[in-house]
């Protein structure tokens, strides 16, 4: 068993690769399970040894990929605190917020041959929980849209405003309406803890959606 720092094996890049790949799958699944888009644009795929639905719409897929491409450097530097998928109604009012709280330990004791398989097992459990989350959530109104927010440390926010990872895809400060929900209930979905990543997933849901 070895103790490594974040600099060993480019630890931050490894975590960012794993987490962004997971978030891509999770966002697709949330959009499917919560009926944000018609089921006809989704196809069955297999990830983490779990059958799940992922979009086959090019524009939607590109938006999700571009978003995560911009998120990745922030995660790599361990400057991201939360990644949030906000589902909004026709009036652009948030009705649900899927909150992924993430943190990385400064030191880790790992056996490298078992590390990735263990993390994959934990992420599989999170995906399975998302796939059945509609059992604990109320139906969303028709015509919903979504956006992705990233909560960062203050220094990271200043740097993000200066750096544009993808041309014509800048970071902008989120509206208060997207960040804060009135009279919302909190529904814990899953917590995972591994040697390289800790994550808590919960949903904030408004009490009256119609």
Backbone torsions as a table, in degrees:
resi	resn	phi	psi	omega
1	UNK	NA	129.3	-176.7
2	UNK	-116.1	147.6	174.2
3	UNK	-102.2	122.9	-176.0
4	UNK	-118.1	153.8	172.3
5	UNK	-97.0	174.0	-179.7
6	UNK	-63.7	-21.8	-178.3
7	UNK	-79.8	-24.0	-178.5
8	UNK	-69.1	138.8	177.1
9	UNK	56.7	24.1	-174.6
10	UNK	47.2	58.0	-172.8
11	UNK	-50.4	-45.3	-178.8
12	UNK	-60.7	-38.2	179.9
13	UNK	-68.3	-39.3	178.3
14	UNK	-61.0	-47.1	179.9
15	UNK	-63.2	-43.4	-179.4
16	UNK	-62.5	-41.5	178.1
17	UNK	-60.8	-48.5	-178.1
18	UNK	-63.4	-46.2	-174.0
19	UNK	-70.8	-40.2	-179.8
20	UNK	-68.5	-37.0	175.2
21	UNK	-62.1	-42.8	178.2
22	UNK	-64.7	-45.4	-177.5
23	UNK	-63.0	-35.0	176.9
24	UNK	-60.4	-47.6	178.5
25	UNK	-62.7	-44.2	-177.4
26	UNK	-63.5	-42.1	180.0
27	UNK	-63.4	-46.5	177.1
28	UNK	-56.0	-44.9	-176.5
29	UNK	-67.7	-40.0	177.1
30	UNK	-60.3	-45.4	-179.5
31	UNK	-62.1	-34.7	178.5
32	UNK	-74.1	-51.3	-174.7
33	UNK	-64.3	-35.0	-176.8
34	UNK	-94.8	12.4	172.2
35	UNK	57.3	37.7	177.1
36	UNK	-73.4	-33.3	177.2
37	UNK	-127.0	157.6	-179.9
38	UNK	-60.2	143.5	-177.7
39	UNK	-62.1	-20.8	-178.2
40	UNK	-67.0	-18.6	-180.0
41	UNK	-89.9	2.9	-178.9
42	UNK	-108.0	146.7	176.2
43	UNK	-126.7	150.6	-179.9
44	UNK	-76.1	128.7	175.2
45	UNK	-128.3	176.2	177.3
46	UNK	-128.1	126.6	178.8
47	UNK	-146.2	141.4	-174.9
48	UNK	56.1	30.7	-179.8
49	UNK	62.2	28.7	-179.7
50	UNK	-127.5	129.5	174.0
51	UNK	-72.1	132.0	-179.2
52	UNK	-150.5	172.0	-176.6
53	UNK	-102.8	132.1	175.8
54	UNK	-132.4	146.2	-177.2
55	UNK	-65.1	145.7	172.0
56	UNK	-116.1	18.8	179.2
57	UNK	-89.1	116.9	-172.5
58	UNK	-57.1	-44.8	-176.8
59	UNK	-66.3	-43.1	178.0
60	UNK	-63.2	-46.1	-179.8
61	UNK	-61.2	-39.8	-179.6
62	UNK	-66.5	-40.0	178.3
63	UNK	-61.0	-45.5	179.9
64	UNK	-63.9	-43.1	-180.0
65	UNK	-65.2	-42.8	179.1
66	UNK	-63.0	-42.2	179.2
67	UNK	-59.3	-48.5	-177.6
68	UNK	-70.7	-29.8	175.7
69	UNK	-63.0	-35.5	177.5
70	UNK	-77.3	-30.9	179.5
71	UNK	-72.5	-32.5	-171.1
72	UNK	-54.7	-47.5	179.8
73	UNK	-61.7	-30.9	179.7
74	UNK	-69.2	-42.4	177.1
75	UNK	-66.0	-40.2	-177.8
76	UNK	-59.1	-35.6	179.3
77	UNK	-87.9	5.1	-179.2
78	UNK	59.8	39.8	-178.0
79	UNK	-110.3	-0.1	179.0
80	UNK	-95.5	130.9	178.1
81	UNK	-101.1	-37.1	-179.3
82	UNK	-146.1	144.5	165.6
83	UNK	-118.3	126.6	-171.5
84	UNK	-125.0	128.3	172.5
85	UNK	-98.5	113.4	-176.6
86	UNK	-102.8	123.4	175.7
87	UNK	-102.2	127.2	-174.3
88	UNK	-121.6	149.5	177.6
89	UNK	-83.4	-173.3	-176.0
90	UNK	-61.2	-27.4	179.7
91	UNK	-88.3	12.3	179.9
92	UNK	64.3	28.1	178.1
93	UNK	-96.8	125.3	179.4
94	UNK	-62.1	131.4	175.8
95	UNK	-110.7	-25.1	176.7
96	UNK	-147.3	146.1	173.5
97	UNK	-132.4	113.9	174.3
98	UNK	-88.6	112.3	-171.8
99	UNK	-107.1	119.7	174.3
100	UNK	-103.7	101.4	175.5
101	UNK	-85.3	126.1	-174.4
102	UNK	-128.4	145.8	174.6
103	UNK	-150.8	155.0	-179.2
104	UNK	-126.6	134.0	178.4
105	UNK	-72.8	147.8	179.0
106	UNK	-71.0	-30.2	178.6
107	UNK	-127.8	149.7	178.9
108	UNK	-142.6	141.4	174.1
109	UNK	-109.5	113.8	-171.5
110	UNK	-136.7	154.2	164.4
111	UNK	-106.8	109.1	-166.9
112	UNK	-58.9	-31.4	-176.6
113	UNK	-71.4	-20.3	-179.8
114	UNK	-107.1	-9.7	-173.1
115	UNK	-59.7	-56.7	-173.3
116	UNK	-65.9	-38.3	179.7
117	UNK	-66.2	-35.6	178.2
118	UNK	-67.4	-44.2	179.0
119	UNK	-62.6	-41.0	179.8
120	UNK	-62.2	-38.7	177.2
121	UNK	-62.1	-42.1	180.0
122	UNK	-66.8	-41.8	179.0
123	UNK	-67.0	-35.1	175.8
124	UNK	-58.6	-41.4	179.9
125	UNK	-64.2	-35.8	177.7
126	UNK	-67.5	-44.4	179.0
127	UNK	-60.2	-42.8	179.0
128	UNK	-62.6	-36.8	178.9
129	UNK	-67.5	-40.9	177.1
130	UNK	-61.8	-38.1	-175.2
131	UNK	-64.7	-20.8	-179.7
132	UNK	-116.4	13.5	-174.8
133	UNK	-68.0	-19.9	-179.9
134	UNK	-64.3	-16.7	178.2
135	UNK	-69.4	-22.8	-178.5
136	UNK	-112.9	4.9	179.5
137	UNK	-119.0	149.8	175.4
138	UNK	-76.9	157.4	178.3
139	UNK	-63.2	144.4	176.0
140	UNK	-86.2	152.5	176.3
141	UNK	-68.6	159.3	178.6
142	UNK	-68.2	156.7	174.8
143	UNK	79.9	24.3	-178.9
144	UNK	-74.8	155.7	172.7
145	UNK	-128.3	-178.7	180.0
146	UNK	-146.4	162.9	170.8
147	UNK	-146.7	165.0	179.5
148	UNK	-118.9	127.9	178.0
149	UNK	-111.9	149.4	174.1
150	UNK	-125.0	122.4	175.1
151	UNK	-94.1	122.0	-176.2
152	UNK	-122.7	166.6	170.1
153	UNK	-67.2	156.1	-170.9
154	UNK	-58.5	-43.3	-179.2
155	UNK	-62.2	-37.6	180.0
156	UNK	-65.8	-36.3	179.8
157	UNK	-61.5	-42.4	179.7
158	UNK	-63.9	-40.3	179.9
159	UNK	-68.2	-37.8	-178.5
160	UNK	-64.1	-32.3	179.9
161	UNK	-70.4	-23.4	-179.1
162	UNK	-88.2	-30.5	-172.5
163	UNK	-107.2	128.3	177.2
164	UNK	-112.6	106.1	-174.7
165	UNK	-68.2	-42.1	179.5
166	UNK	-119.5	130.7	179.7
167	UNK	-59.2	137.9	179.8
168	UNK	62.9	22.1	176.6
169	UNK	-135.7	62.8	-173.4
170	UNK	-80.2	157.6	170.2
171	UNK	-77.8	140.9	173.1
172	UNK	-130.9	152.6	178.9
173	UNK	-69.2	133.6	-177.1
174	UNK	-69.8	146.8	173.4
175	UNK	-65.7	147.8	176.0
176	UNK	-56.6	-35.1	-178.6
177	UNK	-63.0	-33.9	179.8
178	UNK	-76.3	-25.5	-175.1
179	UNK	-89.6	-37.2	-174.5
180	UNK	-113.5	135.6	177.7
181	UNK	-119.6	132.3	178.7
182	UNK	-86.3	141.9	176.9
183	UNK	51.5	49.5	179.9
184	UNK	-100.0	144.8	172.9
185	UNK	-102.2	148.2	-177.6
186	UNK	-104.9	127.4	-177.4
187	UNK	-121.7	104.4	177.5
188	UNK	-66.7	136.0	178.4
189	UNK	-109.4	-50.9	-175.4
190	UNK	-162.8	143.5	172.4
191	UNK	-122.9	135.6	176.4
192	UNK	-129.9	142.8	177.9
193	UNK	-133.3	124.4	176.5
194	UNK	-134.7	178.5	-179.0
195	UNK	-69.1	-22.0	-176.6
196	UNK	-114.5	-11.4	-172.3
197	UNK	-157.4	136.5	170.2
198	UNK	-119.2	137.1	-178.1
199	UNK	-145.2	137.8	174.0
200	UNK	-123.4	128.9	179.1
201	UNK	-114.7	126.5	174.3
202	UNK	-143.6	164.2	179.4
203	UNK	-118.0	133.9	168.8
204	UNK	-102.2	125.6	-175.2
205	UNK	-130.2	129.7	177.7
206	UNK	-70.1	151.4	-175.1
207	UNK	-76.2	-29.4	179.6
208	UNK	-120.9	110.7	-178.0
209	UNK	-95.4	-13.2	-178.3
210	UNK	-119.7	NA	NA
